[in-house]
């Protein structure tokens, strides 16, 4: 069996490290062709020593002290389109991952996509690039992996709707007044998943679920009317799919990113993996579900509205959210300011062009600048 080369973009983050644990258990099937990271040069060096990739890139500072390493944002694209990379795991956080996704699918590669912003910003461009280049997108997000597994082999016409589950984040039971002044440390305390800082804040505001709704629209071709969200605090049921006859299928699993990473690597096949915890329905019970408190978490509604509007609106939503979250993490705005910044940017920048990659990057830049100016930052 020919081992498949795998490049990991964002190898020192939570998804990247989970992917490396999966790859380490299957050296007969996969080899690491490239590793890139934004920071944490010491961890990247440890990973490089263990997996010996042909290409190593550090986007931020520190390259000069490591002979042979590449630097700058360009190293993401270089790793994504390298000839020895059959699969690209894009685990980069934010809009900066878009060009690498486009480069990989244009080169005919499989992209195991955790960088949801690629499809949120430029869903039509990415899907068109897949068609033209022969590449494919296989989702790594647990919710979309669940949908993929439930609809596998079934025609699109048989699906009535899909239901994405949301943990509800750390503020699921908080009052609106308490939410307004939530601290950074409060927002980072996710109850079931261990993620990076930006994604943890997105989970707390439910902006992350808005990104996933838009992503599901482009991944599977479902209309926004067919996509719903329900709160499921245990994070065991990852999504539901309801078929036209009323039957409902769900994919369940312990909350670990190693499961969807493994499936993204092997889809449509399945292989045994001794590192994934055994599923015990009794230990994981009870499983509960709640309605989304839409008025208290407006980022979800704003993101879905941006997706429905199309054009540059999803890029504006994503960029405004990224900038507002960055300001929140720096202590310069309140938690309640995040959705307000998003709404203001969408209202102010509602006529931007979204027909090309350059137009979307311009919309992204203008949205970030608008939010900074809004808070005089």
C-alpha positions as CSV (number, residue, x, y, z in Angstrom):
1,X,0.0,0.0,0.0
2,X,1.3,3.4,-1.0
3,X,1.6,5.7,2.0
4,X,-0.2,9.0,1.4
5,X,1.6,12.3,2.2
6,X,-0.2,14.6,4.6
7,X,0.6,18.3,5.1
8,X,-0.7,19.9,8.2
9,X,-1.3,23.6,8.3
10,X,-1.5,24.8,11.9
11,X,0.2,21.8,13.3
12,X,0.7,23.2,16.8
13,X,-3.0,24.0,17.4
14,X,-5.6,21.7,18.9
15,X,-6.7,20.2,15.6
16,X,-3.1,20.0,14.3
17,X,-1.9,18.1,17.4
18,X,-4.9,15.8,17.3
19,X,-4.1,15.1,13.6
20,X,-0.5,14.2,14.4
21,X,-1.7,11.8,17.1
22,X,-3.9,10.1,14.5
23,X,-1.1,9.9,11.9
24,X,1.4,8.5,14.5
25,X,-0.9,5.5,14.9
26,X,-1.0,4.8,11.2
27,X,2.6,5.0,9.9
28,X,1.8,2.3,7.3
29,X,-0.8,4.4,5.7
30,X,0.3,8.0,6.1
31,X,3.5,10.0,6.2
32,X,3.8,13.7,7.2
33,X,5.0,15.7,4.2
34,X,4.8,19.2,5.7
35,X,4.2,21.0,8.9
36,X,3.4,24.7,9.3
37,X,2.5,26.7,12.4
38,X,2.0,30.4,13.3
39,X,3.9,30.3,16.6
40,X,5.2,27.9,19.2
41,X,8.5,27.2,17.4
42,X,9.6,24.8,20.2
43,X,6.6,22.5,19.7
44,X,7.0,22.7,15.9
45,X,10.6,21.6,16.3
46,X,9.6,18.6,18.4
47,X,7.0,17.7,15.8
48,X,9.5,18.0,13.0
49,X,12.0,15.8,14.9
50,X,9.4,13.1,15.3
51,X,7.8,13.1,11.9
52,X,10.7,14.4,9.7
53,X,8.6,16.2,7.1
54,X,10.1,17.5,3.9
55,X,8.9,21.0,4.5
56,X,8.6,23.0,7.7
57,X,7.2,26.5,7.9
58,X,6.8,29.0,10.7
59,X,4.6,31.9,9.7
60,X,5.6,34.3,12.5
61,X,9.0,35.0,14.1
62,X,11.7,32.5,14.7
63,X,12.6,31.1,11.3
64,X,16.1,32.5,11.2
65,X,17.2,30.2,14.1
66,X,16.0,27.1,12.3
67,X,18.0,26.1,9.2
68,X,15.8,25.0,6.3
69,X,12.5,26.3,7.8
70,X,10.4,28.6,5.6
71,X,8.7,31.7,6.9
72,X,5.9,34.0,6.1
73,X,2.3,33.4,5.1
74,X,3.5,32.0,1.8
75,X,4.7,28.8,3.5
76,X,1.0,27.8,4.0
77,X,0.4,27.8,0.2
78,X,3.8,26.1,-0.4
79,X,2.9,23.2,1.9
80,X,-0.6,23.0,0.5
81,X,0.5,22.6,-3.1
82,X,3.7,20.6,-2.6
83,X,3.8,17.6,-5.0
84,X,4.3,15.1,-2.1
85,X,1.2,16.2,-0.2
86,X,-1.8,14.0,-1.2
87,X,-3.9,15.3,1.6
88,X,-3.8,18.8,3.2
89,X,-5.2,19.2,6.7
90,X,-6.1,22.9,6.9
91,X,-6.3,23.6,10.6
92,X,-5.4,27.3,10.4
93,X,-7.7,29.6,12.2
94,X,-9.1,32.6,10.3
95,X,-9.3,34.1,6.9
96,X,-5.6,33.6,6.4
97,X,-6.3,30.0,5.5
98,X,-8.2,30.8,2.3
99,X,-5.3,30.9,-0.1
100,X,-4.0,27.6,1.0
101,X,-7.4,25.9,0.6
102,X,-7.6,27.3,-3.0
103,X,-4.1,26.3,-3.8
104,X,-4.7,22.7,-2.7
105,X,-8.0,22.1,-4.4
106,X,-6.7,23.7,-7.6
107,X,-3.8,21.2,-7.5
108,X,-6.3,18.3,-7.3
109,X,-5.7,17.5,-3.6
110,X,-8.0,16.4,-0.8
111,X,-8.4,19.1,1.8
112,X,-9.4,17.9,5.2
113,X,-10.9,21.2,6.2
114,X,-11.0,22.6,9.7
115,X,-10.5,26.1,8.5
116,X,-14.2,26.9,8.1
117,X,-13.5,30.5,7.2
118,X,-12.3,29.3,3.7
119,X,-15.9,28.3,2.8
120,X,-17.5,31.1,4.8
121,X,-15.6,33.8,3.0
122,X,-15.4,32.3,-0.4
123,X,-17.7,29.3,-0.7
124,X,-18.5,29.7,-4.3
125,X,-14.8,30.3,-5.3
126,X,-13.7,27.2,-3.4
127,X,-16.4,24.9,-4.8
128,X,-15.6,26.2,-8.3
129,X,-11.9,25.7,-7.7
130,X,-12.7,22.1,-6.7
131,X,-14.6,21.5,-9.9
132,X,-11.9,23.0,-12.1
133,X,-8.9,21.5,-10.4
134,X,-10.3,18.1,-9.4
135,X,-9.7,18.6,-5.7
136,X,-12.1,17.8,-2.9
137,X,-13.2,19.1,0.5
138,X,-13.8,16.6,3.3
139,X,-14.8,18.3,6.5
140,X,-13.0,17.9,9.8
141,X,-15.5,19.9,12.0
142,X,-17.3,17.2,14.0
143,X,-20.7,18.5,13.0
144,X,-20.0,18.4,9.2
145,X,-18.3,15.1,9.5
146,X,-21.4,13.8,11.1
147,X,-23.6,15.0,8.3
148,X,-21.3,13.5,5.7
149,X,-21.4,10.1,7.5
150,X,-25.2,10.3,7.7
151,X,-25.9,11.2,4.1
152,X,-23.2,9.0,2.5
153,X,-24.7,7.2,-0.5
154,X,-28.0,9.0,-0.3
155,X,-29.3,11.4,-3.0
156,X,-29.7,15.0,-2.0
157,X,-33.4,14.9,-2.7
158,X,-34.0,12.5,0.2
159,X,-32.8,15.0,2.8
160,X,-35.5,17.2,4.4
161,X,-33.2,19.1,6.9
162,X,-30.0,18.9,8.9
163,X,-29.6,19.9,12.6
164,X,-26.2,21.0,13.8
165,X,-25.6,20.6,17.5
166,X,-24.0,23.3,19.6
167,X,-22.7,22.8,23.1
168,X,-24.0,26.2,24.2
169,X,-20.5,27.1,25.4
170,X,-19.7,28.3,28.9
171,X,-22.5,30.8,29.0
172,X,-25.5,28.6,28.1
173,X,-27.3,29.4,31.4
174,X,-26.1,32.9,31.9
175,X,-28.5,35.9,32.1
176,X,-28.2,38.6,29.4
177,X,-27.0,41.1,32.0
178,X,-24.2,38.8,33.2
179,X,-23.3,37.9,29.6
180,X,-22.7,41.5,28.7
181,X,-19.7,41.8,31.1
182,X,-18.3,38.2,30.8
183,X,-14.5,38.2,31.1
184,X,-12.0,36.6,28.8
185,X,-11.2,33.9,31.3
186,X,-14.9,33.1,31.6
187,X,-15.3,32.8,27.8
188,X,-12.3,30.5,27.5
189,X,-13.7,27.9,29.8
190,X,-15.4,25.7,27.3
191,X,-17.3,22.8,29.1
192,X,-16.6,20.0,26.6
193,X,-13.9,20.9,24.0
194,X,-10.3,22.0,24.3
195,X,-9.7,24.5,21.6
196,X,-7.7,27.6,20.8
197,X,-8.6,31.0,22.2
198,X,-10.3,32.4,19.1
199,X,-12.5,29.4,18.5
200,X,-13.3,29.2,22.2
201,X,-14.6,32.8,22.1
202,X,-16.6,32.0,18.9
203,X,-18.2,29.1,20.7
204,X,-19.1,31.3,23.6
205,X,-20.9,33.9,21.3
206,X,-22.3,31.2,19.0
207,X,-20.5,32.9,16.1
208,X,-18.8,29.6,15.5
209,X,-22.2,27.9,14.9
210,X,-23.1,30.6,12.3
211,X,-19.8,29.9,10.5
212,X,-20.8,26.2,10.5
213,X,-24.2,26.9,9.1
214,X,-22.7,28.8,6.2
215,X,-20.1,26.0,5.8
216,X,-22.8,23.3,5.7
217,X,-24.6,25.3,2.9
218,X,-21.5,25.1,0.7
219,X,-20.3,21.6,1.7
220,X,-23.6,19.9,1.0
221,X,-25.7,22.2,-1.1
222,X,-28.5,22.5,1.4
223,X,-30.5,25.7,1.5
224,X,-30.4,27.8,4.7
225,X,-34.0,26.9,5.3
226,X,-32.9,23.2,5.6
227,X,-30.2,23.9,8.3
228,X,-31.1,24.3,11.9
229,X,-29.2,24.5,15.2
230,X,-30.0,22.9,18.6
231,X,-28.1,23.2,21.9
232,X,-26.7,19.8,23.1
233,X,-24.5,20.4,26.2
234,X,-22.9,17.0,26.2
235,X,-21.4,17.2,22.7
236,X,-22.0,13.5,22.0
237,X,-24.5,13.8,19.2
238,X,-22.7,15.8,16.5
239,X,-25.5,16.3,14.0
240,X,-28.8,15.0,12.9
241,X,-30.1,14.4,9.4
242,X,-33.9,14.2,8.8
243,X,-35.0,12.4,5.6
244,X,-38.2,13.2,3.7
245,X,-39.9,10.1,5.1
246,X,-39.5,11.4,8.6
247,X,-36.6,9.1,9.6
248,X,-33.7,10.7,11.5
249,X,-30.1,9.6,11.6
250,X,-27.5,10.9,14.0
251,X,-23.8,10.4,14.3
252,X,-22.6,10.0,17.9
253,X,-19.1,9.9,19.4
254,X,-17.0,11.0,22.3
255,X,-16.0,14.6,22.0
256,X,-12.6,14.2,20.4
257,X,-11.3,15.8,17.2
258,X,-9.4,12.6,16.5
259,X,-12.5,10.9,15.2
260,X,-13.4,13.4,12.5
261,X,-9.7,13.8,11.5
262,X,-9.4,10.1,11.0
263,X,-12.6,10.0,8.9
264,X,-11.4,12.9,6.8
265,X,-8.2,11.1,6.0
266,X,-9.8,7.8,5.1
267,X,-13.3,8.7,3.7
268,X,-15.2,6.9,2.4
269,X,-13.4,4.0,4.1
270,X,-13.1,3.3,7.8
271,X,-10.1,1.8,9.5
272,X,-9.5,0.5,13.0
273,X,-8.0,3.1,15.4
274,X,-7.1,1.9,18.9
275,X,-6.5,5.5,20.1
276,X,-10.2,6.6,20.1
277,X,-12.0,6.0,23.4
278,X,-14.7,3.4,23.4
279,X,-18.2,4.7,23.2
280,X,-20.3,3.9,26.3
281,X,-23.9,5.2,26.1
282,X,-24.5,4.7,29.8
283,X,-21.4,6.7,30.9
284,X,-22.2,9.5,28.5
285,X,-25.9,9.7,29.5
286,X,-28.1,11.6,29.9
287,X,-28.2,13.4,26.5
288,X,-30.2,16.6,26.6
289,X,-31.2,19.2,24.0
290,X,-32.4,22.8,24.3
291,X,-33.6,25.6,22.0
292,X,-31.0,28.2,21.1
293,X,-31.5,31.4,23.0
294,X,-31.3,33.4,19.8
295,X,-32.0,36.9,21.3
296,X,-29.2,36.4,23.9
297,X,-26.7,35.2,21.3
298,X,-27.3,37.4,18.3
299,X,-24.1,36.4,16.5
300,X,-25.7,33.2,15.2
301,X,-28.6,35.1,13.6
302,X,-26.3,37.7,12.1
303,X,-24.1,35.1,10.5
304,X,-27.0,33.1,9.0
305,X,-28.5,36.4,7.7
306,X,-25.1,37.2,6.1
307,X,-25.0,33.7,4.5
308,X,-28.5,34.2,3.1
309,X,-27.5,37.6,1.7
310,X,-24.4,36.2,0.0
311,X,-21.9,38.2,-2.0
312,X,-19.3,39.8,0.3
313,X,-21.6,39.7,3.4
314,X,-20.2,36.4,4.9
315,X,-16.6,37.7,4.5
316,X,-17.7,40.9,6.3
317,X,-19.3,38.9,9.0
318,X,-16.2,36.7,9.4
319,X,-13.7,39.6,9.4
320,X,-15.8,41.7,11.8
321,X,-16.0,38.8,14.2
322,X,-12.3,38.0,14.0
323,X,-11.4,41.6,14.7
324,X,-13.9,42.0,17.5
325,X,-12.7,38.8,19.1
326,X,-9.1,40.0,18.9
327,X,-10.0,43.2,20.6
328,X,-11.9,41.3,23.3
329,X,-9.0,39.1,24.0
330,X,-6.8,42.2,24.3
331,X,-9.3,43.6,26.9
332,X,-10.3,46.6,24.7
333,X,-14.0,45.7,24.2
334,X,-16.6,43.9,26.2
335,X,-18.1,40.5,25.4
336,X,-21.3,42.2,24.5
337,X,-19.4,44.4,22.0
338,X,-18.6,41.4,19.8
339,X,-22.1,41.0,18.2
340,X,-22.6,44.7,18.2
341,X,-19.5,45.2,16.1
342,X,-20.6,42.5,13.7
343,X,-24.0,44.0,13.2
344,X,-22.6,47.5,12.7
345,X,-20.1,46.2,10.1
346,X,-22.8,44.3,8.2
347,X,-25.0,47.4,8.1
348,X,-22.2,49.8,7.0
349,X,-20.6,47.5,4.4
350,X,-23.7,46.0,2.8
351,X,-22.8,46.8,-0.8
352,X,-19.3,45.4,-1.3
353,X,-18.3,43.3,-4.2
354,X,-17.8,39.6,-3.5
355,X,-17.2,38.3,-7.0
356,X,-13.5,37.4,-6.8
357,X,-10.8,36.5,-4.4
358,X,-9.3,40.0,-4.4
359,X,-12.8,41.6,-3.9
360,X,-13.4,39.3,-0.9
361,X,-9.9,40.1,0.6
362,X,-10.7,43.8,0.2
363,X,-14.1,43.3,2.0
364,X,-12.2,41.4,4.7
365,X,-9.7,44.3,5.1
366,X,-12.4,47.0,5.1
367,X,-14.5,45.1,7.7
368,X,-11.6,44.8,10.1
369,X,-10.7,48.5,9.7
370,X,-14.3,49.4,10.3
371,X,-14.4,47.5,13.6
372,X,-11.1,49.0,14.8
373,X,-12.4,52.5,14.0
374,X,-15.7,51.8,15.6
375,X,-13.8,51.3,18.9
376,X,-11.0,53.7,18.1
377,X,-8.4,51.0,18.2
